[in-house]
Amino acid sequence: PSGLAPTHQNIDALSQHFPLCMQHLHRTLRQNSHLKHYGRLQYTLFLKGIGLSLEECIMFWRRSFKLMTDEKFTKEYKYNVRHAYGDVGGDANRRGRGYTPYSCQKLLTEALPGPGMTHGCPYRTFTVDNLVAMLQQTGVSDRETLKGVREDVARQRYHIACNRVFEYAHKSEIKEVKNKGVWGEAELDTILHPNTYFKRSFLLKH
Ligand code: SF4
């Protein structure tokens, strides 16, 4: 998006535009100064998808693991970030490109996270009460929206719940771009990818 120049320093600020799956990873990382493997992979690929360069991404992880030595970081973590970006390893197809950021479809169908793991889609992996509590923490307090989320989740329509939250959180901006005719149905169709969620949120608020 125009005006977007992600660096390791502005991820905290940009995280207000992240969908719940990535907000959860970001908050856990800030809380624990660590994330487990699958969460790191999911988050790294998302950050790559928002346009964070490899160098900035390595810096982001290095700074985030506050208690870790440089030696341990270089030995055990740096390679995985480079690998996700296609800087090292992988087959010929992936070389130079790395892995594609995960879609909702992928996150909604992979194995459920085990204890202490934070990857996946919270609309599916959280109990509904914990989900509602987390939404409230992120500023979604509207009763109708939360009621709708409960119903969507009960029907396993997880991405519909996510889209409902998006529409609530961006209600006035959506109205504005529609009224002005700047965006039509195509720009506002159902979100099926965490990176689409981010991009749309960022564009609507800038
Ligand atoms: Fe993330 Fe997609 Fe789940 Fe929304 S529906 S929280 S974007 S995985």
Residues whose N, C-alpha, C, O or C-beta is under 5 A from the ligand:
A	BS01	SF4	P19 L20 C21 C104 L107 C121 P122 Y158 H159 C162 H193 P194 Y197
